[in-house]
Amino acid sequence: MANTKTIADKTERKKVKRAARKKAAPKAKRTHARGSLKAKIKKSGKALGKR
């Protein structure tokens, strides 16, 4: 992404960012599902309370 900290005008900054996004190489396809690497928690039983 282009560095747009120096540009004060919002619309101008948007134009620069969009142009940079268009020029950038496309992202690679995902190799695994999005949430698959998150730590999993064991589900508690239905009768058990939260405390």
N, C-alpha and C positions, 0 to 999 in steps of 0.2 A: 504494500500500500504506500502511496506517496505521502511524504511528510508535509502536512498542511497546517502546521502550527503557526506559521508566519502569515497565513492568509486570514484576514479579519472578516471579509465579506462572506456570508454563509452560502449564497448561491454560487459564488465563484469557487469556494472550497468544495462544494458538491460536484461541480463540473470537473474539477481536477481529480477528485477521488473516483468518479465514474469512469473517466478516461483511463486512469491507472488500472482500475479493475478490469476494463475491457482488454487492455494490453497484456495483463498478466496471464501466465500459462494456466490452463484449466487444472483444477484440483483432481487428484487421483481418486478413483472409486474407493469406497470403504472396504477394508479387508475383513471386518467383523461388525456385528451389530453395535449400535451406538452405546447401549447401556451394559454391554456384556462384560466390560472390565471393572464395573463398579463392585464394591464389596457387598455381598448378599447378606441379609439378616434372616435368621430363622423365624418363621411365623409362629406366634404363640397360639395355644388352643383357644377355642371360642369361649369356654367357660372361665378362663383365667382373666383376672383384671389387669389393668396396666400397672398397678403398683404392687 
